[in-house]
Amino acid sequence: MTFLSRFMTAALFAFIAACAHAGDASPNTTVIDAPAGSIRGVNRDGVQSFKGIPYAAAPIGELRWKRPAAAAGWEGVLDATEFGPACMQFRADPTSIYAENLDAVSEDCLSLNIWKPEDAENAPVFVWIHGGALRGGASSMSIYDGAALAERGVIVVSINYRLGVFGYLAHPELSAESPDGVSGNYGLLDQIAALEWVQHNIAAFGGDPDNVTIAGESAGALSVMYLMASPPARGLFHRAIAQSAYMISTPSLKEARYGMPAAEAVGVYVANKLGADDMAAMREMDADTLLKESIKAGYVAWGTVDGVILPDELVNVFDRGEQAPVPILAGFNSGEIRSLRALLPKPPENAEVYETEIRARYGELADVFLEQYPPDDIEESMLATTRDAMYGWTAERLARNQTEIGAEGYLYIFDHGYPAANRLGLHAFHASEIPYMFGTIDNTTPTWPEIPNTAVERNLSDAMVGYWSSFARDAAPSAEGYAAWRPYSSDEAYMYFEDEPEGGARDLLPGMYELHEKVMCRRRAAGDIAWNWNVGVASPPLPPQAPGGQC
């Protein structure tokens, strides 16, 4: 199995899900008259929820692999008391800590959910984009319940978007039929359509369309960066939160670049594997068959650099300061890779072999690498190497990039563990911060390491809900009774979340950012090597320094 397929499988397990929900049994319902139509939800303990609201037409038949079309209106009052179906996706291993039961899966899945304070008036809006490697997950996942944030005065919106081959397939025929001459990025276009729906409708729910925060974790955070870089998304949001984002290289539409084939060429390969002569045949294929056969063909979902929806590689857009000039809150977890071990290559036999491999691959940067990731504990060094190359470097880069264009950045590392997670070797694992910032520590997946009901856990969650909701409200995270969170512009400051927030830290993991920035820069200059998880003993030989010495 290639590193690519291993990564996508691991990342999929990180967020393949939708919850087992039985609907809100409370008879206390409420109706909102929005521009989209009248919508019935549930009122419970001062928080009103509305679920399964269609924000675009079902992308089926001729609308498969098309820009999202406007949702059809409805007569009377829409019953929005149950979540809508999850988008088509591969089913994860049910023993995975991330897995939840999927009540329903369908191509007809472009819906969103809203939690709002009962008395909301001009309230900040927090739009959550779920993770799942762009081929799994759902807005209905139990840990994404928005009630706790709504209790802090924030309107929470969570969205579904097309996944996998349905959401990201590019193909020359699809490009030819597009007015823009491009294809792929349909899932990203869905996210933009959802943000447009919010702009048109959220005021009816008491929300402020001029104060919208986009937020996501893992592939959701990748989507946040895509939206920040996408011209069609400009002006639809005003703050950004990126949890465990990865600013890795992205395939181009028509050219093989950075070690990846052209996105259109991948689409042709997939169509051939599926025995489809043209896109008409692909659109006639039933959804289950298309899903299964595309997975068998090895299709992996990515955004596509097409010059229109995604104008360039993320690193280039952000280096030029062309991203959305919005404040950002960005961070990562100390144990990211402990639950994503499929990302790791086979470890060397001993410290001597480890050092030899690193010196052969990193050349004159080997001493710096070995100081950062020493051979005396190979496992820990390998876990840290992959974590930093993807998540740590990205988080600090986002804080730096936004600071450089005058939009404040707030950086964090989540290093909190608890007995059940630590016993499994999952201290501060990928996504483990989510129940704390959503206030859902008592509502995790069935196989999630059980979070104990202690004052430490409750207080940490209380603090994180406070920081996240205040950032959405004021663009500056704060939590009454807890440490002040200084911006990155203040001596490279960051927030350290262990058993409690510690706000006095600065200079996160000294040398980490600089090392991985140099590696990315040299690979980008060479043009034929991806920058992602192919690091450490899995790294190809590092290209020489680019002309002019910029790397």
N, C-alpha and C positions, 0 to 999 in steps of 0.2 A: 504494500500500500504506500502511495506517495505521501510526502509530507503535506501536500495540498489536501488530499482526501482525508488524511488523518486529522488535519486542522479542522476541516469543515465538519467532520463527524463529531469531534470533540466540542466544537463551538455550537453545533446543533444541539447536542445533549445539554449544553449550558442553558439553552433557552427554548426547548421544544415544548410547548404546552398550551393548554387552555384549561380553565378550571372546571371542576365539577360544581356547577351551580344549580340550585334548585329554584332560583327566583326569589324575590323578596315576598315573604308571606304576609307582611303587614298590609292591612286593608286601607291604610292612610295614604291615599294617592293624591297627586297634584298634577295640574295641567298647565303647560307653558304654551303660549301662542307665539311662535317664532315665525320669521319670514318663510322658513321651509315648510311650516304647517304646525298644527296643534299636536303636542306631544305629552303623553301621560307618563309620569314617573312615580316614584315612591318617596314618601317623606318619613324619615326615621331619625329620631333623636336630634332634630334640628338640621339634618343633612338630607338634601333631596338628590336622588339618583335617577338617571335616565340612561337606558342601555339599548344597544342595538339600533341606533339611529342611522339610517342610510345617508351617507354623504355623497355618494356617486352611484351611477347605474351599475347593475351587475355586469362585470366584464366577461360575458359569455358569448358564444357564437361569434358573430362578426366583430364584437367588441373585445375579444381575446387579443391581447397584444396591441391594444389601442390606448391612446390617452384616456384617462377617466372621463366619462361623459356625465352630464348632470343627472342627478337622481330624479326619478319620476316622482311627482307629487302624490299625495294620498288624500283620500276623502275622509272627512271626520277627524277623529283623534287617533294618532299613532300610539299603540300600546308599546311603551318602551320600558317594560319591567323585567325583561329577560335579555341576556347577552345575545348578540348575533353569532352566527357560525364563525369559526376560525377559518382562515384562508387555507387552501390546499397545501398539504405538507406531509413530509415523512413522519411516521410515528416513532418516537424515541423509545429507547429501552425503558420499560416500566420500572426497572430497579434504579434508574438514574435519580440522583438527588433532585434533579430539576423537573422530573416528569410529573404531569398531571393528566387526568382523564380529559379527553376531548369529547364534549357532548355532541358536537356537530362540526363537520368540515365541509366546505363548499367553495366553489368559485364565486358564488354570490355572497361575498364576505366584506364588502367595503362599508363598514359601519363604525361608529364611534360611540363612546360612553361618556357621560358627564356626571360629576359629583359637585354639588354646589351648596354653600350655606343657605339656609332657608331665607335669610334676609339679605342675600347678596345684592350689592349695589356698586357698580363700577369696580368690581373686584378683579384682582390680578388673575390671569389665566395660565395654567400649567398644562402643556400638551405633552403627554408621555408616548414615546415610541418604543415598542417592545424590542427585545433582543431575540436572537435565534439564528445567527449566521445568515440572515436574509433568506432563510428557507424553512424556518420554524417559528413557533411562538404565537401568542395571541394577546390581545388587549384585555382579555377576561381572566388572565392568570390571577390567582388568589392574592399573591403578594403585591399586586398592582391596585388593590382597592384604594380609592381616593378619599375615603371618609375622613381619615385623620388630618390630611392636608386641608380638606374643606372646613374642618372644625377650626383651622387657623385662619380662615378667611379667604382661602384660595379656591378658585374653580378649577377642577381637575378634568381634563379631557384625555381619554386614551383611545388609540386608533388601531384598526387593522389595516394592513396594506398587502398587496399581492407579493407572494413569496416564490422563491425557486425559479423554475422554468417559466412560470406564469408571470412573474414579476420582473425578470431581468434578462430574458432571452433577447439577443440581437440577431439580425439576419439581413442579408442584402435586400431581400424582397420586402421585408418590413420597413427598411430604410427608404426604399423606393416609393412606398405608398404613403410615407409620412410627409407632410408639408415642409418639415424642417430637414428632410433627408437623413434622419437618424433613427435608431431603434435601441431597444433596451431601456433600462431606467424606469420601467412602468411602475414598479413599487415606489420609487422616489416621486414620481408624478402623482401617485395616489396620496402620498404624504402632503404634497403641495396642495392637492385638491381638498384634503381635510382641513388644512390651515386656511384655505379660502372659505370653506364652509364656516369655520370659526369666525372669520372676519365678518361674514354676512349675518350670522345668527347669534353669536354669544351674548350680545347686549340684551337680548330677550331673556336670557338666564341671569342677568345681573352682572355680566362680565364686561371688562374693559378691552375692546379690540385693539387698543393702542398700548396694551401692556400684556403681551403674550410671551411666555417662556417656552421654548422647545427643550425637551429633556429626553434622555435615553441612556441605556446601558448596553455595552457590548455592541452588537450590530445596530442597536438603537442609537448608540453614541456615534457610530460610524455614519448613520443616517443624519444625525445632527450636523456633523462636519460636511456631509454632502449638501445639506440644505444651506449651510453657511456659505458654501462655494457656488451655489446654483443661482444664476441670475433670475430665473422665474420665481424663486422663493423670496427674493429681496422685498423687504417691507412687510412681510407676513408675520414676523416675530421680532422681539425686542431684547431678549436675553437668551442665553443658551446654557444648558447643563450637559456635560459629557462625562459619563461614568464608565471607566474602562474602555475608552475609545482607542482605536488603532489606526493611525494615519499611514497605512501601508500603500504600496503601489497599486494602481487600478488599471485594468485592461483598457486599451484604446479601441475605438470602433472598427477601424479599417487597417491598422498597422500592428504588427507584432512588436512589442516594446517591453523592456525590462523583464525579459525572460518569459513573457506571457503571450499567447497567440492573440490575434485580433478577435474582438468579441463577435464580429460577423462570421469569421471563420469557425468559431466554436459553434455558432448557430447552424451553419451548414453541416458541420460534423454531426450534431445532434439530430438534425432532420434526416440525414442519411441513415444514421443508426436506427431511427424509428421507421424507416422505410417510407418516408413522406416525400412525394415529388415536389410539393410546393406548400405554401402557407395555407392554402385552402384545405389541403389534406390534414395539415397540422391542426387547423381550427375545427375540423370535423371529428377529430380524435376525442374520445371521451376523457374527462379530466383524470380519472383514476389511472387509466392506461398511460396517458401522457406523463403523469407524475412518476409512476413506477418505471417506465421505460427511460425517461430522462435521467433518473438516478442510476439505472443500470449502465447508461451510456457515460456516466461519470460527470454529468453536468454540475457545475459549481456556480452559485449565484454571486455576482459582483455588480457594483455599479459600472458604468461604461463612460470613459472620457470621450464625449462625442462632439465637443466644441459648442454645444447648445445648452443642454441641461447640466452637464458637468463640463465646464470649459477647459479644464486642464487637471493634471495631477494635483491632489490636495496640497502637497508640500509646495508646489509652485504657486498656486493661488494664494496660500497663506504667506509665502515669502514675499510676494509682490504687494501684500496688503490689500488684496482685492476681495477678501471674504467680508461677510456681513460685519459691520463695525459695532458689535453688540458686546456687552459684558458677558464673561463666561465664568462658570464654576466647573472645574475639571479635576479629576483625580483617578486613583486606581487603588487596588487592594494588594497588600503585601504577599498574599498567597494565591494570586491569580491562577497560576499554573498547577497548583496542587489538585485542582479538580479538572484540569485540562491536560493531563499528562500525555495524551496522544500527540501533543505538539512537540514533545521532546524526542530527540534522536536517541539511539542506543548509547548508553554511557560508556566511556572508555574503561579499560580494565583496571587502570590504576592512575595515580597522580602523574607519574612520569609520561604515560601515553597521553593523558589530557594536556599536559603542558606542551608536548611535542606537536600535537594536533593544532593547538592554538597558535603556536609560533609559525607553523606552516601556513596557516590561513590568514593571520592578521599582520604578518610582516612587522614593520616598524611600530605598529600599534599594539603588538603582543604584550609588551611589558605593562602598558596601561590597562589592557584587558585583564591580565593575570592579577594585577593589583585589585581591580574591581571585582573579579570573580576568581578567587584563588583556587589552587588544586587540592587544598587540604580537606575540603568537603565537596566532592564532585557533585553530589546530588543537589545540595543547596545552591551551589554556583550555577548549575544548569537551570534550575528553577528560576533563579534570579535573572540569568541572562535573557531567557525568553520573555519573562515578565517585563523586563526593562526595555527590550528591543521593540516590543509592541505597545505596552500600556504605559509604562513609566515615562519613556521618552515622549510619547504622544501627549500625555497630560501636561508635562512641563512645557512642551512646545506650544500647546494651545494657550497656556497662561502667558508665555513670553510673546507670542504673536499678537494676542489681543492687546497686551500692554504696549507693544511697539506702535500700534495704530491709535493709541489713546483710549481704548476701551478696556476697562479694568478686568483683570483676571484674578481668580481665587483658586488656589491649588490645595489638594488634600491627598493624604494617604490613609487608607483604612487598614489598621493593623489589630483589629479586635478578634479575639478568639473566645471560645467558651467550651466547656468540657466535652459535649457530644461531638462537636466539630474537631476539636484537638485530638480526641481519641482516634478519629478516622484519618488523621494526618491532613486535615483540611483547615488549618488555622487561616482565617481571613481569606477564604476561597473566593473564586470568581462569582460575583453577584451577591456575596453574603452581606453587603451593605444595604441591599434593596429593602428588606423588611424593616430595617431601622429607619431609613429616610421616608418610607411610606407609612410607618407606624403600624406595620402588620406582623410584628414578631410572633404573634399568637395565631397567625393564619398563613403558614407556609405550606409548601407542597407536602404530600404524604410521607416522602422519604427524606425530606430535608433534615439535617441534624437538628434535633430538638433544641430550641432556644429556651433556657430556663426562665421561669417567672421570678426574677430577682430584681432588686432595686437597681443593680448595676445595669442590667439589660434595659429596663424601663427608662432609666434616666438617659442612657445613651440614645435610645430611640427618641425620647422627648427632645433632646438637644438637636438631633439631626433633622427631625421634622421642623423644628424651629428655624434652623439655618436654611433649609431648602425653601420653606414657605416665605421667609423674609427676603431671600434672594429674588424669588418670583415677584414679590411686592415692590421691593426697593432697589434691586440690583446690587445689594450689599448684604451678605449673610450675617445674621446675628441671632442669638438665642438668649433670652433673659435668664440670668443666673449661671451662664456658662461662659467659657473663654471667648475673648474677642478674636475675630477672624480677620487678620490683616491681609490686605491685598498683596499679590505677588510683587507688585512694584515697590513694596516696602521691604527692601533687602532680601528679595527672593523668598518671602515668607510663605509658609504653608500651614495648614491645620493638620494635626496628628490625632487621629481617632484610635485610641486603644480602649481602655475601660471607660475613659471619659475624654472629652475633647481637650487637647493641649494646643494653645494658640501661639506660643512663643517661639516656635521652631522656625528655622531658616536654612536655606541651602540644602534642599532635599537630595539625599544620596549623592554626596559630592563626587563629581566626575562622571556620573551616570549619563546625564544628558549630553555632555560634550562628546563622549565616546560614540554613542549611537548616532548622534548628528553627523559625525565625521564618516561613519560607515555608510549611512544613507546618502550623504553627499557624494561619496566616491562611486557608489553604485548608480546613482542617478546620472552622474557624468559619463560613466561607462556605457549606459543605455541598454545593457543586456542582462542585468541582474535585478531581481525583485528585492525590495526591502520589506521583510516581514519576520517570520519565525525561523528563517534559514540562517541562524547565528550560532556562535560558539563552535562546537565541534561539527556542526552541520553547515557551517559557512563555506561558500566557495572562496577561493583565494581573493583577498581584498585587492581591488584594482589600485593602480598607483594614483598618487595625488594628481588631481586635474590640473591642467595648465593654469598658471596664475596663482596657484597655491590656495584657492578658496576652500579646499577641503583638507 
